[in-house]
Amino acid sequence: MSQIESTYKARDVEETIDIYFYRPIGYVIAHGCRTLGITPNIVTIVSIFIGVTGGHLLYYRDVTLNAYGILLWVIADTLDSVDGQLARMTNHKSKIGRILDGLGGNIMFLSIYGHLFARMVVTFPDMWWPLLVVFVLASGFSHSVQSALADYYRNAYLKFVVDPMKSELEGAEEIRKEYQATSFVEHPIRKILLRVYLNYTVEQEAFSKNFQKLRRRVDEVFGAKIPAWFSDEYRRMNKPLMKYYAVLTTNTRMIVMSICVIIDRLPLYFLVEIVVINAIMVLVTRHQEKLSARLLGMVDERVNVVTERVMV
């Protein structure tokens, strides 16, 4: 394993553009940050400011300014890679860091969507603006669900196939307990971030009913010691889906958005996100749910066989 690859979550869940572009650049920057004593959370905060600024530059119907905005977003996305690589490089991982990272991505996309909406409002006749509101809100909601599910199933893959310690998969009930036990007076920022994280996790679980049954059953039967047969079966069934989850994440939508911004066809971007990417999400998650049900049946069958042997 190369030094750069040691900072991956796992090669199976990495996107091609990440492996050949963001991760190599990110590794160099992360190495420099480690030398200077810069923490992953600081990198995340800097990336937010850069990404929000890039979003603002997309408001103008000027190709040069738009190109600068896209460049700033690429820089922000690179730093988004850096914070995770730096955290793994220094073993400086924390739940708050993970929440801040996810929140940062949402803030940057809010900037993008808000400025694209404002640009369309001043571009199209007044009669169109109610439709534009619906378009942008539907796109924002779609983006939230798409990204949440991609992140969730990638972490599930890490837990069941790669290494449970590398996974950040958590149940809503665990987070809810931590949220309720955290005092707003003593830890106001942590309380707010945990509330955001809880909402995010509830959203993920709402769209993965069969997987929730599988996750609870695996935890109940195997705990942290996932047997090899289950890891092998999970990888065989789910690895082909990783390329489709990649479509639901940042890189694909940013390529589409950049093209639409440069050619000044903003509604096309929102249409792609609402129709095309949502269609991919529905198809892949429905198949994922079928696979989860099949794996659950395999776990129960194994448990029944062991029980029968014990009774004999």
TAWOPE-V214229 format. One record per residue. N is the residue number from 1. RES is the residue in one letter. SS is DSSP state (@ for helix, = for strand, . for the rest). PSI is psi as a letter, one per 20 degrees, with the letter a starting at -180 (* if undefined). Layout:
N & RES & SS & PSI
N & RES & SS & PSI
This chain:
1 & M & . & p
2 & S & . & r
3 & Q & . & h
4 & I & . & g
5 & E & @ & h
6 & S & @ & i
7 & T & @ & j
8 & Y & . & q
9 & K & . & g
10 & A & . & q
11 & R & @ & h
12 & D & @ & h
13 & V & @ & j
14 & E & . & q
15 & E & . & q
16 & T & @ & g
17 & I & @ & h
18 & D & @ & g
19 & I & @ & g
20 & Y & @ & i
21 & F & @ & f
22 & Y & @ & g
23 & R & @ & g
24 & P & @ & g
25 & I & @ & g
26 & G & @ & h
27 & Y & @ & g
28 & V & @ & g
29 & I & @ & g
30 & A & @ & h
31 & H & @ & g
32 & G & @ & g
33 & C & @ & g
34 & R & @ & g
35 & T & @ & h
36 & L & @ & i
37 & G & . & k
38 & I & . & p
39 & T & . & q
40 & P & @ & h
41 & N & @ & h
42 & I & @ & g
43 & V & @ & g
44 & T & @ & g
45 & I & @ & g
46 & V & @ & g
47 & S & @ & h
48 & I & @ & g
49 & F & @ & g
50 & I & @ & g
51 & G & @ & g
52 & V & @ & g
53 & T & @ & g
54 & G & @ & h
55 & G & @ & h
56 & H & @ & h
57 & L & @ & i
58 & L & . & i
59 & Y & . & h
60 & Y & . & q
61 & R & . & m
62 & D & . & o
63 & V & @ & h
64 & T & @ & g
65 & L & @ & h
66 & N & @ & h
67 & A & @ & g
68 & Y & @ & h
69 & G & @ & g
70 & I & @ & g
71 & L & @ & g
72 & L & @ & h
73 & W & @ & g
74 & V & @ & g
75 & I & @ & g
76 & A & @ & h
77 & D & @ & h
78 & T & @ & g
79 & L & @ & h
80 & D & @ & h
81 & S & @ & h
82 & V & @ & g
83 & D & @ & h
84 & G & @ & g
85 & Q & @ & g
86 & L & @ & g
87 & A & @ & g
88 & R & @ & h
89 & M & @ & h
90 & T & @ & i
91 & N & . & k
92 & H & . & l
93 & K & . & q
94 & S & . & q
95 & K & @ & g
96 & I & @ & h
97 & G & @ & g
98 & R & @ & g
99 & I & @ & g
100 & L & @ & h
101 & D & @ & g
102 & G & @ & g
103 & L & @ & h
104 & G & @ & g
105 & G & @ & g
106 & N & @ & g
107 & I & @ & g
108 & M & @ & g
109 & F & @ & h
110 & L & @ & h
111 & S & @ & g
112 & I & @ & g
113 & Y & @ & g
114 & G & @ & g
115 & H & @ & h
116 & L & @ & h
117 & F & @ & g
118 & A & @ & h
119 & R & @ & g
120 & M & @ & h
121 & V & @ & g
122 & V & @ & i
123 & T & @ & g
124 & F & . & q
125 & P & . & q
126 & D & @ & h
127 & M & @ & i
128 & W & @ & i
129 & W & @ & h
130 & P & @ & h
131 & L & @ & h
132 & L & @ & h
133 & V & @ & g
134 & V & @ & g
135 & F & @ & g
136 & V & @ & g
137 & L & @ & g
138 & A & @ & h
139 & S & @ & g
140 & G & @ & g
141 & F & @ & g
142 & S & @ & g
143 & H & @ & g
144 & S & @ & g
145 & V & @ & g
146 & Q & @ & g
147 & S & @ & h
148 & A & @ & g
149 & L & @ & h
150 & A & @ & g
151 & D & @ & g
152 & Y & @ & g
153 & Y & @ & h
154 & R & @ & g
155 & N & @ & h
156 & A & @ & g
157 & Y & @ & g
158 & L & @ & g
159 & K & @ & g
160 & F & @ & i
161 & V & @ & g
162 & V & @ & f
163 & D & . & o
164 & P & @ & h
165 & M & @ & h
166 & K & @ & i
167 & S & . & q
168 & E & . & k
169 & L & . & p
170 & E & . & q
171 & G & . & q
172 & A & @ & h
173 & E & @ & h
174 & E & @ & g
175 & I & @ & h
176 & R & @ & g
177 & K & @ & g
178 & E & @ & h
179 & Y & @ & g
180 & Q & @ & h
181 & A & @ & i
182 & T & . & p
183 & S & . & p
184 & F & . & h
185 & V & . & g
186 & E & . & h
187 & H & . & m
188 & P & @ & g
189 & I & @ & g
190 & R & @ & g
191 & K & @ & g
192 & I & @ & g
193 & L & @ & h
194 & L & @ & h
195 & R & @ & g
196 & V & @ & g
197 & Y & @ & h
198 & L & @ & g
199 & N & @ & g
200 & Y & @ & g
201 & T & @ & h
202 & V & @ & g
203 & E & @ & g
204 & Q & @ & g
205 & E & @ & h
206 & A & @ & h
207 & F & . & j
208 & S & . & l
209 & K & @ & g
210 & N & @ & h
211 & F & @ & h
212 & Q & @ & h
213 & K & @ & g
214 & L & @ & g
215 & R & @ & g
216 & R & @ & h
217 & R & @ & g
218 & V & @ & g
219 & D & @ & h
220 & E & @ & g
221 & V & @ & g
222 & F & @ & h
223 & G & . & c
224 & A & . & i
225 & K & . & n
226 & I & . & p
227 & P & . & q
228 & A & @ & h
229 & W & @ & h
230 & F & @ & g
231 & S & @ & g
232 & D & @ & g
233 & E & @ & g
234 & Y & @ & g
235 & R & @ & g
236 & R & @ & g
237 & M & @ & h
238 & N & @ & h
239 & K & @ & h
240 & P & @ & h
241 & L & @ & i
242 & M & @ & h
243 & K & @ & h
244 & Y & @ & h
245 & Y & @ & h
246 & A & @ & h
247 & V & @ & h
248 & L & . & i
249 & T & . & a
250 & T & @ & g
251 & N & @ & g
252 & T & @ & g
253 & R & @ & h
254 & M & @ & h
255 & I & @ & g
256 & V & @ & g
257 & M & @ & g
258 & S & @ & g
259 & I & @ & g
260 & C & @ & h
261 & V & @ & g
262 & I & @ & h
263 & I & . & j
264 & D & . & l
265 & R & . & m
266 & L & @ & g
267 & P & @ & h
268 & L & @ & h
269 & Y & @ & g
270 & F & @ & h
271 & L & @ & g
272 & V & @ & g
273 & E & @ & g
274 & I & @ & g
275 & V & @ & g
276 & V & @ & g
277 & I & @ & h
278 & N & @ & h
279 & A & @ & g
280 & I & @ & g
281 & M & @ & g
282 & V & @ & g
283 & L & @ & g
284 & V & @ & h
285 & T & @ & h
286 & R & @ & g
287 & H & @ & h
288 & Q & @ & g
289 & E & @ & h
290 & K & @ & g
291 & L & @ & h
292 & S & @ & g
293 & A & @ & h
294 & R & @ & g
295 & L & @ & h
296 & L & @ & g
297 & G & @ & h
298 & M & @ & h
299 & V & @ & g
300 & D & @ & h
301 & E & @ & g
302 & R & @ & g
303 & V & @ & g
304 & N & @ & g
305 & V & @ & g
306 & V & @ & g
307 & T & @ & g
308 & E & @ & h
309 & R & @ & g
310 & V & @ & g
311 & M & @ & h
312 & V & . & *
